[in-house]
Amino acid sequence: MDEDDGDGTSERPRADDGTGTGDGSDGRGDATPSFEAQIDGPRDETAVDCLAAGVAAAHPRRVVADRVAVDGDDLVVDGTHHDLAGVDEVLVLGGGKAGTGVTEALLDVLGDRITGGAIVTTDPAATTGPVERFEGSHPVPDEGGVAGAQRVAELAEGAGGRTLVLAVITGGGSALLPAPAGEVSLADLQATTDALLASGAAIDELNAVRKHLSTLKGGGLASLAAPAEVVTLAFSDVVGNDLSVIASGPTVADDTTYGDALDVLDRYDVDVPGTVRDRLERGAAGEIPETPASGDPIFDAVSCHVLADTFTALAAAREVAADRGYDTMLLSSRVRGEARAAATSHVAVAEEALATGNPIDPPAVVLSGGECTVTIRGDGGRGGPNQEFALAAALDLPEGVTLAAVDSDGIDGASDDAGALVDAGTATDRRAARDALDGNDAGTYLAERDALLRSGPTGTNVNDLRAVVIGGPPADDAE
């Protein structure tokens, strides 16, 4: 970290969420996430507080309260009315990392109008009233996810023309709603997921495979629930908010094919169990029906609402930076590709700003979001895309710049850390830093330098968030 900027060095047990409550609350009585971090001055503080505010803004309690309401006998979602008087039951079905929060918030809005349902989440404990809750695993599915997905499927199949299904679709749902199809087993899905995650395949490519190995993904939930009305309530963790990619698109058309799934395996040289390849080859040969594609009438009764996404979080982060006197720039909410390559681009923006005042004149905060990937080399180690991004950036960050990067769900990769906070003083042992990157062990290097950010599960999932604080703080520059 930088030398003391005047505020001293302190262990920061929480980061203010930017709402002015001072207690980690968003002012509506629900707890919002905080980041544990080693703070060495105002730049560090600003970087962490920007990201904490972004995560808080995307919390389901806040988002649902703002976007969903009951008006008489109508459910209103983003101004669209859905009839409640004409239905006999309202079911909440789905899941993902934000599944518990969305369900609890829906119960706050709808109360006893919700008659039942089932969700699968990563929460070890939750209160979801009449909605059954199952705990699953992420990023690799487990038995709990299978049991929950089976219950979701059972309830969907029992829905009728006077059923309103509120489909809670949030990031992480691909792993949490596995529902193995045909002869594919949970062990087959686990091995396939592990191999795809290590391959460096993009999320849409990974999901093209998973959709064709599941009965719920790729429009499967909508197909099972027909002819019920299905209202999809989505929290997006994918670049561009493609609903067919979020949780592998359980309620929307799937225009990928078995052939596309095979192409992904071949492109990345992914070794999968024989039952998986056999199913995909049989599907490509027309022996197994395709997932429902665009134009299928089962989607006539389906409507979709993206309630929160990366931009939701970045807009809140930008407000925090602006309130502190920084010029702000939202670089992009759609950054993707290899983490270390994206890090180099962010460093270049900071260098240019310091050297020429372009594209923004310091003191400034540059924000970005998106989803980077990591190709595992060798045995791998501790870390995730945000830790690898941060360490790669730290190798070249100029003096006077702080960078923070986190996964909004609080879990970066397969680690227990949310991300990292770095500056020019983080990677002083360049050989060790490069060795850590080469071994995909950025987390170990960063932990030894007190550069990790931790929050635990945040209850939301809207992709990765980054803040680059360049120069400042503004009050110092004005002296």
Protein Blocks (a to p, Z undefined) as FASTA:
>chain_A
ZZdehlopaddfbdcehlononopahlopacdddddddebjklmmmmmmmmmmmmmmgmk
lmmmmmgccehjacceehiacdfklpcbdcdededjklmmmmmmmmmmnmmmlgbdcddd
fbfbdcehjaccdddddfbdcfklmmmmmmmmmmmmmpcfkbccdddddehklmmmnopg
hjbcfklmmmmmmmmmmnopafklmmmmmmmmcfkgghllmmmmpccdcddddddfbehi
iaklggoimmbccfbdfklmmmmmmmnopacdfklmmmmmmmmnopaccdddehiaklmm
pccddfbdfklmmmmmmmmmmmnopacddfbfcbgcjfklmmmmmmmmmmmmmmnopabd
cddddddedjdddddehjbpaddfklmmmmmmmmmocehiacddddfklpghjbfbfbdc
ddfklmmmlmlmmmmmmnopmkmmmmmnopaccebjnhiaebjaddddeehjfklmmZZ
